[in-house]
């Protein structure tokens, strides 16, 4: 396997990249009315993921600071730290924080916006007092 090739999990002839599995787990948690244990998450997912696979995915998402966890019995119950839009904003911040030339990144980002998105961004910045 070459560097950068995503690992996959095979279940019933279906291949899913680890990122897809994380997305499915995150979606299940976002749809829940409260924190879920790994067993509860496993029950909400299509397919036959093993309990240990679900625990691994939840642990990875927690390590990425996408989920919080609190003890519940002998397990942890997991919940997303924010909604889908908030997670997208966090990812954008991490990308920006990981680049040495923030101005260049922001300039490129803004110059590639559609006219509608540019107008929305200007409106949001004006309302925010910036």
Secondary structure by P-SEA (a helix, b strand, c coil): ccccbbbbbbcccccccaaaaaaaaaaaaaaccccccaaaaaaaccccccaaaaaaaaaaaaaaccbbbbbcccbbbbbbcccaaaaaaaaaaaaaaacccaaaaaaaaaaaccaaaaaaaaaaaaaacc
